Amino acid sequence: LEDNTVPSIIKEDKFQELLIEEGSEILKSCYEKGSKNNYNIKTELTGEDSNQLYSFMDTYFSLNNGFTILAIEEPESHLHPALQRVIYKDVMEKNTSLLMTTHSPYITSVAPIDSIVHLRHTSNGTSIKTTAALNIGKRDRVDLERYIDIKRGEIYFGRGVILIEGVAEEYLIPSFAEKLGMPLDSKGIICCNVNSTNFEPYVKFLDALGIPYVVITDGDYYLNVKEGEKTVPKFGLLKEEDHEDFGFDGNDRIKQILINCKGFTEEQIPVEYDKQDKLFSEHGFFVGVHTMEIDIMSEIKELSHEKKILNNLFSELTLGGLKQKKNFSVELEQGKYISCLNKLESSHSGIGKGRFAQHFSVVCTENHIPEYIKGAIESIYKRVDEL
């Protein structure tokens, strides 16, 4: 099945003949003389050299022995997941022209991201998109390929996608959607944790595929503070009414995505944060105020039942004693949410944000859901329904 356009060994007389052809410099880069005066291909070729060599050989050294295209339909049928990956490694990675149709995340998780032709049903017929012209840098490409592992290979099959920052959101967003009466699975919506705030390559990727998406990210509020002649952002503070010179790191990040991915100019993005949030939401970006945990606490500051749920859960999970449990309860009541979050993350409590979110997802109520998360879930539901 392998494409033999590029031979691994060329006899000396043929090599000398090829050297007179236009573009033959690539031969000297890719072949070295062996012990029997034949020329052997070097074991490691860059992608650019490989493409140039293929083009040269296809023009001047065609073997005229036919060209094979291997087509496989649904290779996952009756095949163990481990063997599905073997198909890719043993067949797809060879120099073979291959067409494969699949619904298997085991195969899509290891397929090159620039080799995808994505078909999806819409009310206007079948939409066909390709990642062949995906315009992202080398580092972002590596991040994407590492990201789309077996867990996230299903991103291709979602009717809609929610991009989130971390594991806490991974537990809570599906649960919040259930509480709102908008379960994600029933709409084919996938919640994808990118383990960072670097959403840009994923936005470009989903735009290339034409898959509807929303992004949920922390606001990461900061106060601009004078330090000598410089003004520096100070994080770890709650937003107060008397704060005048402040900002949101989340808004700054989304603003840059609109410029880099959506064709906006700096001047087209309003300075006022309420207007920014309106613009962002229209394009599928939903930004909190602080972190999600603090925004949840802020949401229930007047709700005793919902605060009791958080207190009880902390008391059940913490390794600390009665004093720590009481301090958490008092600080939650006093609105000292940063201190409460620090206790969740503290080694003394032994909880961590991920574990807390996992248990909280079972007992949370609709009242715990911050407005920006409600907006994101409602938005992705609407976008999927419009297909």
Sequence and secondary structure as in RCSB ss.txt:
>XXXX:A:sequence
LEDNTVPSIIKEDKFQELLIEEGSEILKSCYEKGSKNNYNIKTELTGEDSNQLYSFMDTYFSLNNGFTILAIEEP
ESHLHPALQRVIYKDVMEKNTSLLMTTHSPYITSVAPIDSIVHLRHTSNGTSIKTTAALNIGKRDRVDLERYIDI
KRGEIYFGRGVILIEGVAEEYLIPSFAEKLGMPLDSKGIICCNVNSTNFEPYVKFLDALGIPYVVITDGDYYLNV
KEGEKTVPKFGLLKEEDHEDFGFDGNDRIKQILINCKGFTEEQIPVEYDKQDKLFSEHGFFVGVHTMEIDIMSEI
KELSHEKKILNNLFSELTLGGLKQKKNFSVELEQGKYISCLNKLESSHSGIGKGRFAQHFSVVCTENHIPEYIKG
AIESIYKRVDEL
>XXXX:A:secstr
    SS SEE HHHHHHHTTSTTTHHHHHHEEE TTS EEE S   HHHHHHHHHHHHHH    S   EEEEE T
TTT  HHHHHHHIIIIITSS EEEEE   HHHHTTS GGG EEEEEETTEEEEEESTT    HHHHHHHHHHSST
TTGGGGG SEEEEESSHHHHHHHHHHHHHTT  SGGGTEEEEE SSS  HHHHHHHHHHT  EEEEE   EEEEE
EETTEEEEE S    TT  SEEEHHHHHHHHHHHHHS   GGGS SSHHHHHHHHHHTTEEE SS HHHHHHHHT
TT HHHHHHHHHHHHHH SS HHHHHHHHHHHHHT HHHHHHHHH TTTT  HHHHHHHHHHH  GGGS HHHHH
HHHHHHHHHHT 
